[in-house]
Amino acid sequence: MNTKIVMMATALFCGVLGVLCLFLPEEMATYFQLEINFVSILLFKLLSALYLGFAILNWMGKANLIGGIYSRPVAIANFTHFLIGAISLSKLLSDVQIHFALVLSLTIIYAVFALIFGYIFFNNPKLDKEQN
């Protein structure tokens, strides 16, 4: 599996979410019908820091061989993030009514990335001729 494409895709996904949370916290709180106060804005800013941190980690690690014993912390961190996110979002699907399409889309994206990083983490990488 070409992990460079996976790392770039997750970096872009996390980067977009991070930028949205950083620059549009009030708008996102309004969209999700949350009360706009110091705590909600702070939580969106902290969420932005987490997403941007993962985006930078994945973008910087895209050239490394990922999987098996290689870049194991990067693989397990991404696997954990996307697996917990997929489980949490799937539990939310039964309760959410207003933003069902958005939650379903995020659940699918998170589940796909969790499966991919699970595969990467539990299998040894293959050296591509292009990487040598």
C-alpha positions in Angstrom: 0.0 0.0 0.0 1.3 3.5 -0.9 1.3 5.2 2.5 2.3 8.5 1.0 -1.2 9.0 -0.5 -2.8 8.0 2.8 -0.7 10.4 4.8 -1.4 13.2 2.3 -5.1 12.5 2.4 -5.3 12.5 6.2 -3.1 15.6 6.4 -5.4 17.5 4.1 -8.6 16.2 5.9 -7.2 17.1 9.3 -5.8 20.4 8.0 -9.2 21.5 6.6 -11.0 20.7 9.8 -8.3 22.4 11.9 -8.4 25.6 9.8 -12.2 25.6 10.1 -12.1 25.2 13.9 -9.4 27.8 14.2 -10.8 30.6 12.0 -14.6 30.0 12.2 -15.3 28.8 15.8 -18.3 31.1 16.3 -19.8 30.1 13.0 -19.3 26.4 13.7 -20.8 26.8 17.2 -23.8 28.5 15.6 -24.1 25.8 12.9 -24.1 23.1 15.6 -26.6 25.1 17.7 -24.2 25.5 20.6 -24.1 28.5 22.9 -21.4 30.9 21.9 -19.3 31.5 25.0 -15.8 31.4 26.2 -15.8 27.7 26.8 -17.3 26.7 23.4 -14.8 28.9 21.5 -11.9 27.6 23.6 -13.0 24.0 22.8 -13.0 24.7 19.1 -9.6 26.3 19.3 -8.2 23.3 21.2 -9.8 21.0 18.7 -8.1 23.0 16.0 -4.8 22.5 17.7 -5.3 18.7 17.7 -6.4 18.6 14.1 -3.6 20.8 12.9 -1.1 18.8 14.9 -2.2 15.6 13.2 -2.1 17.4 9.8 1.4 18.5 10.3 2.5 15.1 11.7 1.0 13.3 8.7 2.3 15.8 6.1 5.8 15.7 7.5 5.8 11.9 7.8 4.4 11.3 4.3 7.9 10.5 2.9 8.7 7.9 5.6 7.9 4.2 5.3 4.9 3.7 7.5 3.8 0.3 8.9 5.2 -2.7 10.7 8.1 -1.4 12.9 8.6 1.7 10.7 7.1 4.9 12.0 5.1 2.8 14.4 4.1 5.8 16.6 2.7 7.7 13.6 0.7 4.7 12.5 -0.7 3.8 16.0 -1.6 7.5 16.7 -3.5 7.8 13.5 -5.2 4.4 14.0 -6.2 5.3 17.5 -7.5 8.8 16.4 -9.6 7.5 13.5 -10.9 4.4 15.3 -12.1 6.3 18.4 -13.6 9.0 16.1 -15.4 6.4 14.0 -16.8 4.6 17.1 -17.9 7.9 18.7 -19.5 9.1 15.5 -21.3 5.8 14.8 -22.8 5.9 18.3 -23.9 9.5 17.6 -25.7 8.4 14.4 -28.7 7.0 16.2 -29.2 10.2 18.2 -28.6 12.9 15.7 -31.4 14.2 13.6 -30.5 17.7 12.5 -27.0 17.1 10.9 -27.4 13.5 10.0 -25.8 13.8 6.5 -22.7 15.5 8.0 -22.3 13.0 10.8 -22.8 10.1 8.4 -20.1 11.5 6.1 -17.7 12.1 8.9 -18.4 8.6 10.2 -17.6 7.0 6.8 -14.4 9.0 6.4 -13.2 8.2 9.9 -14.1 4.5 9.5 -12.2 4.3 6.1 -9.1 5.9 7.6 -9.4 3.7 10.7 -9.4 0.6 8.5 -6.5 1.8 6.4 -4.4 2.7 9.4 -5.3 -0.6 11.0 -4.1 -2.4 8.0 -0.9 -0.3 7.8 -0.2 -0.8 11.5 -0.7 -4.5 11.6 1.1 -5.3 8.3 4.7 -4.9 7.2 5.2 -2.3 4.5 6.3 -3.2 1.0 9.1 -1.2 -0.5 8.0 0.5 -3.7 10.6 0.9 -6.4 9.8 4.6 -6.5 10.8 5.0 -2.8 14.3 3.5 -3.3 
